[in-house]
């Protein structure tokens, strides 16, 4: 599955991109910490089943998602 990448005209603002990164990071952090929610391995299994992407690759992405804000956004 290869997603089609299109350029927006005009390009997205840095504020919008930063806001989106914060939302993704926060949502993943909440999902993993939510009592009674899915644990990390359940998410890995579901994503692997849907995409056939390797489990180590999925684990690497899931580990990075909560850290996106720290990597790419300045306060």
C-alpha positions as CSV (number, residue, x, y, z in Angstrom):
1,X,0.0,0.0,0.0
2,X,1.7,3.2,-1.2
3,X,-0.1,6.4,-0.1
4,X,-0.3,9.2,-2.6
5,X,1.5,12.3,-1.5
6,X,0.2,15.6,-2.7
7,X,1.5,19.0,-2.1
8,X,-1.0,21.5,-0.7
9,X,-1.1,24.9,-2.3
10,X,-0.3,27.0,-0.3
11,X,2.0,24.7,1.9
12,X,0.8,23.9,5.4
13,X,1.9,26.4,8.0
14,X,4.5,25.4,10.5
15,X,2.0,26.1,13.3
16,X,-0.5,23.6,11.8
17,X,2.2,21.0,11.3
18,X,3.4,21.5,14.9
19,X,-0.2,21.3,16.2
20,X,-0.8,18.0,14.3
21,X,2.5,16.5,15.7
22,X,1.4,17.4,19.2
23,X,-2.0,15.9,18.7
24,X,-0.6,12.6,17.4
25,X,2.0,12.4,20.2
26,X,-0.6,13.2,22.9
27,X,-3.2,10.7,21.4
28,X,-0.6,7.9,21.4
29,X,0.5,8.6,24.9
30,X,-3.1,8.6,26.1
31,X,-3.9,5.4,24.3
32,X,-1.0,3.5,25.9
33,X,-1.7,4.9,29.4
34,X,-5.5,4.6,29.3
35,X,-6.7,2.1,32.0
36,X,-8.5,-0.8,30.4
37,X,-7.4,0.4,26.9
38,X,-5.3,-1.6,24.4
39,X,-1.8,-2.4,25.4
40,X,1.1,-1.9,23.1
41,X,1.2,-5.6,21.9
42,X,-2.5,-5.6,21.1
43,X,-2.0,-2.5,18.9
44,X,1.0,-4.1,17.2
45,X,-1.0,-7.3,16.5
46,X,-4.0,-5.3,15.1
47,X,-1.8,-3.1,12.9
48,X,0.2,-6.1,11.7
49,X,-3.0,-8.0,10.7
50,X,-4.3,-5.0,8.8
51,X,-1.1,-3.9,7.1
52,X,1.2,-7.0,7.0
53,X,4.0,-4.6,8.1
54,X,6.6,-6.4,10.2
55,X,6.0,-6.3,13.9
56,X,9.5,-4.8,14.7
57,X,8.8,-1.9,12.4
58,X,5.4,-1.3,13.9
59,X,6.9,-1.4,17.4
60,X,9.5,1.2,16.3
61,X,6.9,3.5,15.0
62,X,4.7,3.2,18.1
63,X,7.6,3.8,20.3
64,X,8.5,7.0,18.4
65,X,4.9,8.5,18.3
66,X,4.7,9.8,21.9
67,X,8.2,11.3,21.4
68,X,7.4,13.3,18.2
69,X,6.7,16.5,20.1
70,X,10.1,16.5,21.8
71,X,11.8,15.8,18.5
72,X,10.1,18.3,16.2
73,X,8.4,21.0,18.3
74,X,9.9,23.8,20.3
75,X,8.0,25.5,23.1
